[in-house]
Amino acid sequence: MTAHSALGVATLLRPRLPRAPHHATAALRAVLPHCGSSLAELDLRPSHGSVGDGALEAVAGARSLRVLRLDHCSAITHTGIRMLCSGVLTEMEELSLRSAGDIGDGAPLSAPGAMPSLRRLDLSWCHSVRGDSIALCAARLRQLTLHGCELVDSAVCHGLAALEELDVAFTRVCDVGLMALAAGSPNLRRLVLASRSDNLWTTGNWSEAGLGEFRRLRPDVEVVFATC
């Protein structure tokens, strides 16, 4: 089997790209067309220092992708995210942008036609993301991780009828958000908040009374406290 034919049946691709971003982009443009419709998962974490917007332009044409991992790809900007959300990646179910630099407020994720199959989204420590900007995207998710997104407030907690897991540790979510989750997220089973003990980070604007009321209303939800 040749290298190109092997790529044609690969379901997972975890390449180690050249360090220079333009070389990394060229490598992806050369490889991805040979992967065909079998490629379901692309993991670029091993090459996070090489991946920028040019690489995402190449990735945006991989129609068969279901999982894309871009953790710590700090050169990515809102331009790259907009390319990913151009309407081609209709099969995408899981996207991880954990600590992926300044990707903007996340609004492209809520654009019409952007990743309509998306169900799991990790935006941990993406400091410019705003809850109101990703609201339309969030409404169809089953798992949403906003850990450390310090501009996210309770606006993100409304209309999450499909959501099963939510991480809003180290955000500005307050009691209003907890009550919105209690009333409007019937499928919620796991909620992650920030621990208030010995923590230097902003741990959230919810109160113990508000959390107590949430627990009274939703005893079926596991509440987990994150320390960092």
Backbone as JSON, one array per atom type, in Angstrom:
{
  "sequence": "MTAHSALGVATLLRPRLPRAPHHATAALRAVLPHCGSSLAELDLRPSHGSVGDGALEAVAGARSLRVLRLDHCSAITHTGIRMLCSGVLTEMEELSLRSAGDIGDGAPLSAPGAMPSLRRLDLSWCHSVRGDSIALCAARLRQLTLHGCELVDSAVCHGLAALEELDVAFTRVCDVGLMALAAGSPNLRRLVLASRSDNLWTTGNWSEAGLGEFRRLRPDVEVVFATC",
  "N": [[0.85, -1.19, 0.0], [0.62, 2.18, -0.9], [1.83, 5.39, 0.37], [-0.05, 7.39, -0.13], [-2.36, 5.9, -0.69], [-2.72, 4.72, 1.78], [-3.35, 6.94, 3.33], [-5.81, 7.4, 2.27], [-7.56, 5.64, 3.51], [-7.44, 6.24, 6.13], [-8.8, 7.01, 9.32], [-8.19, 8.58, 11.47], [-6.05, 11.31, 11.84], [-3.04, 12.47, 12.96], [-0.87, 14.54, 12.58], [2.63, 15.45, 12.58], [3.67, 18.45, 12.06], [5.76, 20.68, 10.03], [7.77, 23.2, 11.69], [7.66, 25.91, 10.92], [5.01, 28.1, 10.24], [4.04, 28.57, 7.55], [5.09, 26.44, 6.16], [3.86, 24.37, 7.52], [1.19, 24.82, 6.82], [1.36, 24.36, 4.06], [2.0, 21.65, 4.1], [-0.34, 20.49, 5.17], [-2.15, 21.17, 3.16], [-1.18, 19.6, 1.16], [-1.53, 17.01, 2.12], [-4.22, 16.56, 3.07], [-6.11, 16.39, 0.84], [-5.7, 13.78, -0.03], [-6.79, 12.17, 1.85], [-9.45, 11.65, 1.61], [-12.9, 10.57, 1.99], [-12.86, 9.1, 4.28], [-11.59, 10.19, 6.46], [-12.13, 11.04, 9.71], [-11.33, 12.21, 12.11], [-9.2, 14.81, 13.1], [-6.3, 15.66, 14.63], [-4.5, 18.21, 15.76], [-2.96, 18.9, 17.88], [-0.29, 17.96, 18.52], [1.23, 19.59, 16.89], [0.85, 22.19, 17.67], [2.22, 24.66, 17.82], [2.7, 25.35, 15.23], [0.39, 25.79, 13.86], [-1.77, 27.96, 12.29], [-3.98, 30.51, 10.98], [-3.81, 30.01, 8.23], [-3.45, 27.25, 8.08], [-5.92, 26.44, 9.04], [-7.55, 27.24, 7.0], [-6.95, 25.32, 5.09], [-7.88, 23.05, 6.44], [-10.58, 23.57, 6.56], [-11.75, 22.62, 4.28], [-12.07, 19.92, 4.52], [-14.4, 17.87, 4.27], [-15.42, 15.54, 5.48], [-14.78, 15.49, 8.15], [-15.36, 14.79, 11.57], [-14.42, 15.22, 14.11], [-12.34, 17.66, 15.5], [-9.35, 18.76, 16.81], [-7.8, 21.39, 18.31], [-6.28, 22.28, 20.41], [-4.32, 24.58, 22.27], [-3.32, 25.85, 20.04], [-2.07, 28.59, 19.51], [-1.73, 30.58, 17.63], [-3.96, 30.92, 16.16], [-6.66, 32.96, 14.98], [-9.66, 35.02, 14.99], [-10.19, 35.07, 12.31], [-9.4, 32.59, 11.26], [-11.24, 30.94, 12.6], [-13.6, 31.83, 11.46], [-13.23, 30.85, 8.87], [-13.39, 28.09, 9.33], [-16.06, 27.94, 9.89], [-17.47, 28.23, 7.56], [-19.42, 26.74, 6.34], [-18.86, 24.32, 5.14], [-18.06, 22.18, 6.74], [-20.06, 20.14, 7.52], [-20.43, 17.75, 8.83], [-19.18, 17.87, 11.25], [-18.89, 17.07, 14.61], [-17.58, 17.4, 17.03], [-15.56, 19.86, 18.48], [-12.56, 21.14, 19.62], [-11.08, 23.84, 21.1], [-9.39, 24.49, 23.1], [-7.54, 26.7, 25.06], [-6.71, 28.17, 22.81], [-5.68, 30.66, 22.01], [-6.35, 34.06, 20.87], [-9.28, 33.97, 19.72], [-11.37, 35.61, 19.21], [-14.81, 36.66, 19.8], [-16.3, 34.42, 19.33], [-18.47, 34.46, 17.67], [-18.66, 33.54, 14.91], [-19.23, 30.82, 15.19], [-21.9, 30.71, 15.61], [-22.99, 31.44, 13.24], [-25.22, 31.28, 10.39], [-25.6, 28.04, 9.12], [-23.15, 27.15, 10.07], [-21.29, 24.46, 11.0], [-23.52, 22.49, 11.49], [-23.96, 20.01, 12.69], [-22.62, 20.0, 15.07], [-22.01, 18.98, 18.39], [-20.43, 18.84, 20.66], [-18.4, 21.1, 22.29], [-15.44, 22.72, 23.14], [-14.19, 25.46, 24.64], [-12.35, 26.27, 26.48], [-10.5, 28.6, 28.4], [-10.39, 30.48, 26.4], [-10.16, 33.62, 26.15], [-11.56, 35.79, 25.05], [-14.06, 35.01, 24.3], [-17.6, 35.31, 24.25], [-20.69, 34.8, 25.91], [-23.21, 35.57, 24.79], [-22.54, 35.73, 22.13], [-22.09, 33.14, 21.27], [-24.48, 31.94, 21.58], [-26.5, 30.89, 19.8], [-25.21, 28.72, 18.66], [-24.67, 27.26, 20.99], [-27.18, 26.38, 21.73], [-27.78, 23.97, 20.47], [-26.03, 22.14, 21.44], [-24.7, 19.28, 23.23], [-22.66, 19.05, 25.02], [-20.81, 21.52, 26.57], [-17.99, 23.41, 27.14], [-16.76, 26.0, 28.92], [-14.75, 26.76, 30.52], [-12.85, 29.01, 32.32], [-13.4, 31.13, 30.61], [-13.52, 34.26, 30.83], [-15.18, 36.4, 30.14], [-17.66, 35.4, 29.78], [-21.02, 35.36, 30.76], [-24.17, 35.07, 32.52], [-25.86, 35.06, 30.35], [-25.34, 33.0, 28.63], [-26.58, 30.82, 29.65], [-29.2, 30.43, 28.96], [-31.82, 28.82, 27.13], [-30.76, 26.24, 26.64], [-31.67, 23.59, 25.89], [-30.93, 21.06, 24.96], [-28.62, 20.43, 26.26], [-26.33, 18.43, 28.11], [-23.98, 18.4, 29.62], [-22.21, 20.98, 31.25], [-19.65, 23.3, 31.63], [-18.86, 25.97, 33.46], [-16.92, 27.03, 35.04], [-14.91, 29.51, 36.56], [-16.01, 31.73, 35.24], [-18.36, 34.46, 34.67], [-20.86, 33.7, 35.44], [-23.88, 33.91, 37.25], [-26.37, 33.76, 39.92], [-28.71, 34.12, 38.47], [-28.13, 32.83, 36.09], [-27.89, 30.19, 37.02], [-30.52, 29.68, 37.8], [-31.77, 29.86, 35.32], [-30.68, 27.65, 34.05], [-31.71, 25.62, 35.66], [-34.41, 25.76, 35.05], [-34.59, 25.68, 32.25], [-33.0, 23.7, 31.07], [-33.56, 20.72, 30.71], [-32.25, 18.31, 30.23], [-29.81, 18.45, 31.45], [-27.11, 17.05, 33.19], [-24.67, 17.29, 34.4], [-22.8, 19.76, 35.99], [-20.23, 22.08, 36.07], [-18.59, 24.12, 38.31], [-16.53, 26.76, 39.74], [-14.3, 26.14, 42.41], [-14.5, 27.8, 45.51], [-12.54, 27.89, 47.4], [-9.36, 28.9, 48.43], [-8.55, 30.11, 45.95], [-7.17, 31.88, 43.24], [-8.28, 32.82, 40.95], [-11.06, 34.45, 39.24], [-13.99, 33.26, 40.46], [-16.64, 33.1, 39.83], [-19.98, 34.56, 39.91], [-22.06, 33.56, 41.35], [-24.05, 32.75, 44.25], [-23.92, 31.09, 47.47], [-26.47, 30.65, 48.38], [-27.92, 30.79, 46.01], [-26.85, 28.59, 44.64], [-27.69, 26.61, 46.36], [-30.46, 26.72, 45.98], [-30.58, 25.99, 43.3], [-29.71, 23.34, 43.51], [-31.8, 22.31, 45.0], [-33.91, 22.52, 43.21], [-32.94, 20.98, 41.1], [-32.05, 18.16, 41.77], [-31.12, 16.08, 40.33], [-28.87, 16.77, 38.94], [-25.4, 16.54, 38.8], [-23.13, 18.4, 40.59], [-19.99, 19.72, 40.17], [-16.88, 20.81, 41.48], [-14.3, 22.77, 40.32], [-10.81, 23.29, 40.75], [-8.86, 24.6, 39.36]],
  "CA": [[0.0, 0.0, 0.0], [1.4, 3.4, -0.96], [1.51, 6.36, 1.42], [-1.29, 8.08, -0.49], [-3.49, 4.99, -0.53], [-2.91, 4.55, 3.22], [-4.09, 8.11, 3.79], [-7.18, 7.3, 1.76], [-8.4, 4.82, 4.39], [-7.21, 6.67, 7.51], [-9.92, 7.68, 9.98], [-7.59, 9.53, 12.41], [-4.79, 11.89, 11.4], [-2.38, 13.26, 14.0], [0.41, 14.81, 11.93], [3.65, 16.33, 13.16], [3.9, 19.38, 10.96], [6.96, 21.53, 10.13], [7.6, 24.26, 12.69], [7.29, 27.18, 10.29], [3.58, 28.04, 9.91], [3.74, 28.46, 6.13], [5.4, 25.07, 5.76], [2.8, 23.53, 8.09], [0.02, 25.0, 5.96], [1.62, 23.66, 2.79], [1.94, 20.21, 4.36], [-1.75, 20.11, 5.29], [-2.77, 21.29, 1.84], [-0.72, 18.47, 0.35], [-1.96, 15.73, 2.68], [-5.66, 16.39, 3.29], [-6.88, 15.9, -0.31], [-5.51, 12.34, -0.22], [-7.45, 11.44, 2.93], [-10.75, 11.21, 1.14], [-14.08, 10.66, 2.86], [-12.71, 8.25, 5.47], [-11.0, 10.94, 7.57], [-13.16, 11.49, 10.66], [-10.76, 12.97, 13.22], [-7.92, 15.47, 12.86], [-5.74, 16.12, 15.9], [-3.34, 19.05, 15.49], [-2.3, 19.28, 19.14], [1.16, 17.76, 18.51], [1.87, 20.64, 16.09], [0.12, 23.42, 18.03], [3.01, 25.85, 17.57], [2.8, 25.59, 13.78], [-0.94, 25.91, 13.26], [-2.37, 29.28, 12.29], [-5.17, 30.65, 10.15], [-3.59, 29.37, 6.94], [-3.71, 25.82, 8.25], [-7.37, 26.24, 9.19], [-8.14, 27.37, 5.66], [-6.82, 24.0, 4.48], [-8.74, 22.12, 7.17], [-11.98, 23.92, 6.33], [-12.27, 21.9, 3.12], [-12.13, 18.48, 4.81], [-15.84, 17.73, 4.48], [-15.81, 14.35, 6.24], [-14.34, 15.6, 9.54], [-16.33, 14.78, 12.66], [-13.74, 15.67, 15.32], [-11.18, 18.51, 15.23], [-8.71, 19.17, 18.06], [-6.89, 22.51, 18.06], [-5.83, 22.77, 21.72], [-3.05, 25.3, 22.4], [-2.89, 26.44, 18.76], [-2.2, 29.98, 19.95], [-1.64, 31.53, 16.51], [-5.29, 31.01, 15.54], [-7.42, 34.17, 15.26], [-11.07, 34.96, 14.58], [-10.23, 34.83, 10.86], [-9.36, 31.14, 11.08], [-12.52, 30.38, 13.07], [-14.59, 32.15, 10.43], [-13.02, 29.91, 7.76], [-13.94, 26.79, 9.74], [-17.52, 28.04, 9.97], [-17.94, 28.69, 6.25], [-20.54, 25.93, 5.91], [-18.41, 23.08, 4.5], [-17.88, 21.11, 7.74], [-21.43, 19.82, 7.96], [-20.41, 16.52, 9.63], [-18.42, 18.1, 12.47], [-19.64, 16.83, 15.85], [-16.8, 17.8, 18.21], [-14.51, 20.84, 18.21], [-11.85, 21.57, 20.82], [-10.23, 25.01, 20.92], [-8.88, 24.75, 24.45], [-6.34, 27.55, 25.12], [-6.31, 28.39, 21.41], [-5.33, 32.03, 21.7], [-7.39, 35.07, 20.74], [-10.15, 33.58, 18.61], [-12.49, 36.53, 19.15], [-15.95, 36.41, 20.7], [-16.93, 33.14, 19.0], [-19.69, 34.67, 16.88], [-18.77, 32.7, 13.7], [-19.8, 29.51, 15.53], [-23.36, 30.84, 15.58], [-23.4, 31.9, 11.91], [-26.1, 30.34, 9.7], [-24.92, 26.96, 8.4], [-21.85, 26.81, 10.65], [-21.2, 23.19, 11.73], [-24.87, 22.18, 12.0], [-23.97, 18.75, 13.44], [-21.78, 20.15, 16.26], [-22.66, 18.62, 19.64], [-19.5, 19.0, 21.77], [-17.55, 22.26, 22.03], [-14.56, 23.1, 24.25], [-13.59, 26.78, 24.45], [-11.66, 26.58, 27.74], [-9.44, 29.6, 28.45], [-10.44, 31.4, 25.25], [-10.54, 34.74, 27.02], [-12.41, 36.79, 24.39], [-15.37, 34.42, 23.98], [-18.74, 35.86, 24.98], [-21.83, 33.9, 25.91], [-24.26, 35.97, 23.85], [-22.06, 35.53, 20.77], [-22.15, 31.72, 20.91], [-25.77, 31.43, 22.07], [-27.2, 30.08, 18.8], [-24.47, 27.47, 18.58], [-24.82, 26.54, 22.26], [-28.54, 25.85, 21.86], [-27.89, 22.61, 19.93], [-24.95, 21.32, 21.99], [-24.9, 18.37, 24.36], [-21.58, 19.3, 25.97], [-20.21, 22.84, 26.35], [-16.97, 23.71, 28.13], [-16.38, 27.41, 28.88], [-13.84, 26.87, 31.66], [-11.88, 30.1, 32.22], [-13.81, 32.18, 29.66], [-13.86, 35.24, 31.87], [-16.21, 37.35, 29.69], [-18.94, 34.7, 29.7], [-21.9, 35.6, 31.9], [-25.36, 34.23, 32.59], [-26.57, 35.04, 29.07], [-25.1, 31.72, 27.96], [-27.32, 29.76, 30.35], [-30.6, 30.4, 28.51], [-32.14, 28.11, 25.9], [-29.87, 25.09, 26.45], [-32.57, 22.45, 26.11], [-30.29, 19.78, 24.61], [-27.34, 20.3, 26.96], [-26.17, 17.41, 29.15], [-22.84, 18.76, 30.46], [-21.82, 22.38, 31.11], [-18.56, 23.76, 32.49], [-18.76, 27.43, 33.5], [-15.98, 27.39, 36.1], [-14.09, 30.69, 36.29], [-16.72, 32.67, 34.38], [-19.16, 35.42, 35.43], [-22.21, 33.18, 35.64], [-24.4, 34.23, 38.58], [-27.57, 33.02, 40.32], [-29.68, 34.19, 37.37], [-27.77, 31.75, 35.18], [-28.23, 28.9, 37.64], [-31.97, 29.49, 37.74], [-32.1, 29.6, 33.92], [-30.32, 26.25, 33.79], [-32.65, 24.77, 36.38], [-35.72, 25.77, 34.4], [-34.58, 25.53, 30.79], [-32.08, 22.66, 30.59], [-34.08, 19.49, 31.32], [-31.34, 17.18, 30.02], [-28.54, 18.68, 32.14], [-26.75, 16.02, 34.17], [-23.4, 17.6, 35.07], [-22.48, 21.19, 35.98], [-18.93, 22.36, 36.69], [-18.37, 25.48, 38.81], [-15.2, 26.92, 40.33], [-14.2, 26.06, 43.86], [-14.25, 29.1, 46.14], [-11.51, 27.74, 48.42], [-7.96, 29.12, 48.07], [-8.47, 30.25, 44.5], [-6.76, 33.21, 42.82], [-9.04, 33.2, 39.76], [-12.46, 34.8, 39.42], [-14.64, 31.95, 40.6], [-18.05, 33.17, 39.45], [-20.78, 35.51, 40.67], [-23.17, 32.88, 42.01], [-23.99, 32.73, 45.71], [-24.22, 29.79, 48.07], [-27.93, 30.53, 48.42], [-28.36, 30.47, 44.65], [-26.48, 27.21, 44.35], [-28.57, 25.76, 47.16], [-31.76, 26.67, 45.31], [-30.41, 25.16, 42.09], [-29.66, 21.93, 43.92], [-33.14, 21.92, 45.42], [-34.73, 22.37, 42.01], [-32.39, 19.98, 40.19], [-31.24, 17.17, 42.49], [-30.62, 15.11, 39.35], [-27.65, 17.3, 38.32], [-24.15, 16.44, 39.57], [-22.37, 19.65, 40.62], [-18.57, 19.44, 40.38], [-16.13, 22.04, 41.73], [-12.95, 22.75, 39.76], [-9.86, 24.1, 41.51], [-8.04, 25.39, 38.43]],
  "C": [[0.89, 1.25, 0.0], [0.99, 4.35, 0.15], [0.18, 7.05, 1.14], [-2.5, 7.18, -0.32], [-3.78, 4.72, 0.94], [-3.68, 5.73, 3.8], [-5.56, 8.02, 3.4], [-8.11, 6.48, 2.62], [-8.23, 5.21, 5.86], [-8.45, 7.35, 8.07], [-9.43, 8.74, 10.97], [-6.26, 10.0, 11.85], [-4.26, 12.78, 12.5], [-0.97, 13.61, 13.5], [1.35, 15.64, 12.8], [4.13, 17.23, 12.03], [5.21, 20.13, 11.13], [6.71, 22.7, 11.08], [7.15, 25.58, 12.09], [5.82, 27.12, 9.85], [3.28, 27.89, 8.43], [4.06, 27.08, 5.59], [4.34, 24.1, 6.3], [1.53, 23.61, 7.25], [0.17, 24.25, 4.65], [1.51, 22.15, 2.97], [0.49, 19.73, 4.47], [-2.45, 20.16, 3.94], [-2.37, 20.12, 0.94], [-1.33, 17.15, 0.81], [-3.48, 15.55, 2.66], [-6.44, 15.92, 2.05], [-6.77, 14.4, -0.54], [-6.23, 11.51, 0.84], [-8.85, 10.97, 2.54], [-11.84, 11.32, 2.2], [-13.97, 9.82, 4.12], [-12.22, 9.04, 6.69], [-12.1, 11.52, 8.47], [-12.6, 12.39, 11.75], [-9.39, 13.52, 12.85], [-7.46, 16.09, 14.17], [-4.46, 16.89, 15.62], [-2.63, 19.5, 16.76], [-0.8, 19.04, 19.12], [1.92, 18.86, 17.76], [1.29, 22.01, 16.42], [0.9, 24.69, 17.74], [3.1, 26.24, 16.11], [1.48, 25.97, 13.14], [-1.49, 27.32, 13.43], [-3.57, 29.31, 11.37], [-5.03, 29.99, 8.79], [-3.87, 27.88, 6.99], [-5.21, 25.56, 8.35], [-8.1, 26.41, 7.86], [-8.08, 26.04, 4.93], [-7.77, 23.0, 5.13], [-10.21, 22.33, 6.83], [-12.58, 23.21, 5.13], [-12.42, 20.41, 3.33], [-13.55, 18.11, 5.22], [-16.23, 16.59, 5.42], [-15.48, 14.45, 7.73], [-15.51, 15.6, 10.52], [-15.74, 15.32, 13.96], [-12.51, 16.48, 14.91], [-10.64, 19.03, 16.55], [-7.62, 20.2, 17.76], [-6.37, 23.1, 19.37], [-4.46, 23.42, 21.62], [-2.51, 25.82, 21.07], [-3.04, 27.96, 18.88], [-2.1, 31.01, 18.83], [-2.97, 31.7, 15.78], [-5.96, 32.33, 15.93], [-8.87, 33.97, 14.83], [-11.21, 34.68, 13.09], [-10.24, 33.33, 10.57], [-10.66, 30.48, 11.51], [-13.61, 30.64, 12.04], [-14.46, 31.21, 9.22], [-13.6, 28.54, 8.09], [-15.46, 26.78, 9.69], [-18.16, 28.47, 8.66], [-19.09, 27.86, 5.7], [-20.17, 24.61, 5.26], [-18.4, 21.91, 5.48], [-19.22, 20.7, 8.35], [-21.5, 18.56, 8.82], [-19.75, 16.7, 10.99], [-19.3, 17.96, 13.72], [-18.91, 17.34, 17.08], [-15.67, 18.72, 17.79], [-13.89, 21.26, 19.53], [-10.88, 22.69, 20.47], [-9.62, 25.43, 22.26], [-7.57, 25.54, 24.39], [-5.8, 27.87, 23.74], [-6.09, 29.85, 21.06], [-6.53, 32.94, 21.57], [-8.25, 34.77, 19.53], [-11.35, 34.51, 18.46], [-13.64, 36.08, 20.03], [-16.68, 35.1, 20.41], [-18.15, 33.25, 18.12], [-19.77, 33.81, 15.61], [-19.38, 31.33, 13.97], [-21.32, 29.52, 15.49], [-23.87, 31.32, 14.23], [-24.3, 30.86, 11.25], [-25.29, 29.3, 8.92], [-23.6, 26.53, 8.98], [-21.94, 25.53, 11.47], [-22.55, 22.77, 12.32], [-24.95, 20.9, 12.82], [-23.19, 18.83, 14.75], [-22.57, 19.85, 17.52], [-21.76, 18.8, 20.86], [-18.49, 20.09, 21.42], [-16.76, 22.62, 23.28], [-13.86, 24.4, 23.9], [-12.82, 27.21, 25.7], [-10.53, 27.59, 27.54], [-9.31, 30.39, 27.15], [-11.03, 32.71, 25.8], [-11.45, 35.79, 26.37], [-13.8, 36.28, 24.06], [-16.46, 35.03, 24.87], [-19.95, 34.93, 24.83], [-22.9, 34.27, 24.91], [-23.85, 35.72, 22.41], [-22.16, 34.07, 20.33], [-23.51, 31.1, 21.23], [-26.47, 30.52, 21.07], [-26.53, 28.74, 18.62], [-24.72, 26.63, 19.83], [-26.17, 25.84, 22.37], [-28.68, 24.42, 21.35], [-26.85, 21.66, 20.51], [-25.43, 20.38, 23.09], [-23.84, 18.59, 25.43], [-20.91, 20.62, 25.61], [-19.25, 23.14, 27.49], [-16.48, 25.14, 27.92], [-15.45, 27.75, 30.04], [-12.84, 28.01, 31.43], [-12.21, 31.17, 31.21], [-14.38, 33.35, 30.46], [-14.87, 36.3, 31.43], [-17.59, 36.71, 29.61], [-19.76, 34.97, 30.96], [-23.16, 34.74, 31.77], [-26.17, 34.19, 31.3], [-26.44, 33.69, 28.38], [-25.97, 30.6, 28.52], [-28.77, 29.61, 29.89], [-30.73, 29.56, 27.24], [-31.27, 26.9, 25.61], [-30.64, 23.79, 26.67], [-31.91, 21.11, 25.86], [-29.08, 19.46, 25.49], [-27.38, 19.26, 28.07], [-25.04, 17.75, 30.11], [-22.43, 20.2, 30.18], [-20.73, 22.7, 32.12], [-18.48, 25.27, 32.38], [-17.89, 27.86, 34.69], [-15.14, 28.58, 35.64], [-14.69, 31.57, 35.19], [-17.52, 33.61, 35.28], [-20.6, 34.96, 35.67], [-22.66, 33.41, 37.09], [-25.67, 33.41, 38.86], [-28.63, 33.03, 39.22], [-29.42, 33.07, 36.37], [-28.12, 30.39, 35.73], [-29.73, 28.64, 37.57], [-32.43, 29.23, 36.3], [-31.79, 28.16, 33.55], [-31.32, 25.3, 34.45], [-33.97, 24.65, 35.64], [-35.68, 25.35, 32.93], [-33.66, 24.48, 30.22], [-32.47, 21.31, 31.19], [-33.15, 18.29, 31.19], [-30.01, 17.32, 30.76], [-28.31, 17.63, 33.22], [-25.48, 16.35, 34.93], [-23.09, 19.08, 34.88], [-21.18, 21.41, 36.73], [-18.85, 23.84, 37.03], [-16.98, 25.54, 39.42], [-15.27, 26.82, 41.84], [-13.85, 27.43, 44.42], [-13.07, 29.05, 47.11], [-10.11, 27.96, 47.84], [-7.76, 29.25, 46.57], [-8.15, 31.69, 44.14], [-7.58, 33.72, 41.65], [-10.43, 33.7, 40.16], [-13.28, 33.53, 39.4], [-16.11, 31.96, 40.23], [-18.82, 34.1, 40.37], [-22.0, 34.88, 41.33], [-22.96, 32.88, 43.52], [-24.27, 31.33, 46.22], [-25.73, 29.56, 48.14], [-28.48, 30.15, 47.04], [-28.04, 29.04, 44.26], [-27.38, 26.24, 45.12], [-29.95, 25.62, 46.51], [-31.69, 25.84, 44.03], [-30.42, 23.68, 42.46], [-31.03, 21.43, 44.38], [-34.02, 21.64, 44.21], [-34.27, 21.22, 41.11], [-31.49, 18.99, 40.93], [-30.64, 16.12, 41.56], [-29.3, 15.53, 38.72], [-26.46, 17.15, 39.27], [-23.41, 17.77, 39.46], [-20.94, 19.34, 41.02], [-17.84, 20.77, 40.55], [-14.7, 21.89, 41.24], [-12.05, 23.69, 40.55], [-8.97, 24.95, 40.62], [-8.5, 25.11, 37.0]]
}
